């Protein structure tokens, strides 16, 4: 699969990035290489191979996982205590989208 210059520019626009022509060309090559690698992985025969890891598993007492115990919520005042800027119970953040 080949990435087009238009696709690179579209993704850059979504990420609010301004790219030079040289950066677009370099990223296009990098993304092509990544997709080629995935194509190679997709061609690998994995018939009969069991998954190597699971998210859900039985853990013993030496596990680093903690019990899932409900706790009271933090509360608005405590959450705002270290915020650089806040007002009316909300975090204030700089404007990042100018469209």
N, C-alpha and C positions, 0 to 999 in steps of 0.2 A: 504494500500500500504506500502510495506516495502522498505526502502532505503538500498542499499547494500554498503559494505565497498568500493567497486570499485567506485560507484557513488560519495561517499563522497570525495574520493581521486581525482577523475576527476574534481570535482568542486573546490577543494582546489588548484589543479594545474592551473586551469583557473584563479583563483584569486591570483596566485603566492604566495601561502601559503605553508609552510612546517609544517606538522602536525605530532605529535607523535602518536603512536598506541593508547594511552589512549585518546588523543584528538579526534581521528577518531571515537573511540567507543562512546564517550560522544556525539559528534555531530550527529552520526548516531541515537542514542536514541532520541535526541532533535528533529531532523528532522522527525523521525517517529511520534513523538507526535504531531507535527504541522500538518502533513498530516492527521493523524487520526481526529484531530479537524475539518479540512476542510471537511473530509468525513461526519462527523456529520452534519455540516452546509449544505452540499449538500443534505442530506436526509430530511431536514426541508421542510414542505409543505408551499410554498409561493403563492399558488393559490389565486388569487383575492387580493393580497396585493400590493398596489401602492408604487412606489418608494418614499422614504422619502426626498430625496434631489435632486436638479438639479444644474448643473453647470451654465446653462443659466437661469436667472431670472430677473424679473423687480425689479429695485432698486429705492428707493426714494432719495430725496436730502440729507438725513442723512446717506446715505450709505458711507462706507469707500472706495468704488471703485472710481477711478478717470476716467475722460474722456479719451478715447483713441485718443490722439492728436499726430500727427507726429512731431518729433523734429529732428534737424540736428544731424548727427552721431557725436560721441565723437572725432574721429580723431586719427590718429596713434600716434602723438607726445604726446597728452594728455593721451592716454591709456598707453603708455610706461613710463610716468613720475614717477610712484611709483613702477615700476617693480623692483624686486631685481636684476634680470639679464635680459638684452635684447641685441639684436644685429640684424642689417640688417632689422629692423622693426618688429621683432618677439620676443615673450617671450621665454627665455631659461629656460628649466626645467631639473631637474636631470633625468638620465636614470632610468627607472623603470622596463623595460623588458629586460632580459638578454638572452633570447632564441635565 
